[in-house]
Amino acid sequence: MKEGKGNRTAAAADSNKRIWIYPKLIIGNLYRYRSWVSYILLAALFSAPFLKFNGEQLVLLDVLNRKFVIFGILFMPQDFYLFVLALLAFIVFIVLFTAVFGRVWCGWACPQTIFMEMVFRKIEYWIEGDARQQKELNSAPMSAVKLFKKTSKHTLFALISFLIANVFLAYIIGSDTLIKIITEPVQQHISGFISILIFTAVFYLVFARLRELVCTVICPYGRLQEVLLDRKSLVVAYDYARGEPRGHIQKQDSAAAGDCVDCGLCVQVCPTGIDIRQGTQMECINCTACIDACDMVMEKTHRPLRLIGFKSEEEISEGKTFRFSKGVYAYAVILVLLFGTLTTLLVLRSDIGATILRASGTLYQLRDDGTVSNLYNVELINKTSGPIDFTISMPDKQTRIQYINRATKLQKAESVKLTFFLIRPQQYINEYKSGITLGIVSQGKVISKAKTTFIAPPNL
């Protein structure tokens, strides 16, 4: 890809002093589409932790209690292999998506961008005015009007940050726990209220001060795209073959001039302050604001649209139509295999997780009635959203079970430990160590299986 010179306005190269960015607002077709996508994603983000499915929160990522719920499906620590597989599939998906479409995720679906551009930035435009008015207000001396506007803006910023902090915690600790923290006396949930205040401060700092620095400095995804993109990737790009040499519209014959009128509007609307005409840059989040700005100018000057648009370097420099690279097909095959494996494992996933181990430090016990027993410890975990009645079935008629402690019911997300002897007649034993599979039966169906070994002197 043609590389640019980097962010020109996030920091001054000579003084390392940050230059505040005032992006100009232009409402074009892509901005309207992005707004509707943002509204849908915001509605999903705020509602997901408060919706119930199968008796569980729709999405829960309770790291402290090692409990995860995705679309109402409960995952326990024993399902860690599924989490690893899902994480690998997600990483491959990000690689594939970036290799094809660049950093579109950042501009259209990332929560940071959605909140910044579609919530906080709109509040700023509403209270302080457009980019020029904001700049004039910040440079003006303190007055009653300035104090009122600044106080109003930052009060709203703090309130929205507080709301986001609560929703964020609902994903981590659960919406039911969050509601208790909010409704019950403060002294009963000191740590919960402190957590809410800390996250409120963090979100306020991000959206009131850090802003584009989160995308350009803190987030590593922008640097990853330099490795993942190639000449065939679709990115927001300036068609330099058509636009150069750029110049202002003049009355004299300009047949040799390019379509770019050098208005600088694409730079003025950029939320990270870059000049897209300098080439693909790490700071570009593919928000498409420059596309709307350039299309508006092209329409007014009666020139073809999409001087800036979703284009590949190959399309611009060589005039070739877009097509996938071989690497994209390779990523796609890997992704299909990962998702296929993950789907199969989820379908075959048992309702009860069973772990059975022979009691440590024991071998076997010979009994006076001619039988041999082994002592086992079993842990059962209910992975469903409701209680389960169960029994343990034996692998054959000769094997019987003698419980030391017994349970026949598991509540939702509950785990229980059992201890019992497995007893077999020695006359049926032909080898010292043999495999044995126990079935966990509920409502007449085997819903889980547990494998272990049985040790006994063979009957020779």
Stockholm file with secondary structure:
# STOCKHOLM 1.0

chainA/1-460         MKEGKGNRTAAAADSNKRIWIYPKLIIGNLYRYRSWVSYILLAALFSAPFLKFNGEQLVLLDVLNRKFVIFGILFMPQDFYLFVLALLAFIVFIVLFTAVFGRVWCGWACPQTIFMEMVFRKIEYWIEGDARQQKELNSAPMSAVKLFKKTSKHTLFALISFLIANVFLAYIIGSDTLIKIITEPVQQHISGFISILIFTAVFYLVFARLRELVCTVICPYGRLQEVLLDRKSLVVAYDYARGEPRGHIQKQDSAAAGDCVDCGLCVQVCPTGIDIRQGTQMECINCTACIDACDMVMEKTHRPLRLIGFKSEEEISEGKTFRFSKGVYAYAVILVLLFGTLTTLLVLRSDIGATILRASGTLYQLRDDGTVSNLYNVELINKTSGPIDFTISMPDKQTRIQYINRATKLQKAESVKLTFFLIRPQQYINEYKSGITLGIVSQGKVISKAKTTFIAPPNL
#=GR chainA/1-460 SS CCBCCCCSSSSCTTTCCCCCCCCCCCCCHHHHHHHHHHHHHHHHHHHGGGCEETTEESEEEETTTTEEEETTEEECGGGHHHHHHHHHHHHHHHHHHHHHHTTHHHHHTCHHHHHIIIIIHHHHHHHHCSHHHHHHHHHSCCCHHHHHHHHHHHHHHHHHHHHHHHHHHHHHHCHHHHHHHHHSCGGGCHHHHHHHHHHHHHHHHIIIIITHHIIIIICTHHHHHHHHCCTTCCEEEECHHHHCSCCCCCSSCCTTSCSCCCCCHHHHTCTTCCCGGGCBCTTCCCCCHHHHHHHHHHHHTTCCSCSEEEECHHHHHHCCCCCCCHHHHHHHHHHHHHHHHHHHHHHHCCSEEEEEEECTTCCCEECTTSEEEEEEEEEEEECSSSCEECEEECSSTTCEEEEEECCCEECTTCEEEEEEEEEEEGGGCCSSEEEEEEEEEETTEEEEEEEEEEECCCCC
#=GC SS_cons         CCBCCCCSSSSCTTTCCCCCCCCCCCCCHHHHHHHHHHHHHHHHHHHGGGCEETTEESEEEETTTTEEEETTEEECGGGHHHHHHHHHHHHHHHHHHHHHHTTHHHHHTCHHHHHIIIIIHHHHHHHHCSHHHHHHHHHSCCCHHHHHHHHHHHHHHHHHHHHHHHHHHHHHHCHHHHHHHHHSCGGGCHHHHHHHHHHHHHHHHIIIIITHHIIIIICTHHHHHHHHCCTTCCEEEECHHHHCSCCCCCSSCCTTSCSCCCCCHHHHTCTTCCCGGGCBCTTCCCCCHHHHHHHHHHHHTTCCSCSEEEECHHHHHHCCCCCCCHHHHHHHHHHHHHHHHHHHHHHHCCSEEEEEEECTTCCCEECTTSEEEEEEEEEEEECSSSCEECEEECSSTTCEEEEEECCCEECTTCEEEEEEEEEEEGGGCCSSEEEEEEEEEETTEEEEEEEEEEECCCCC
//
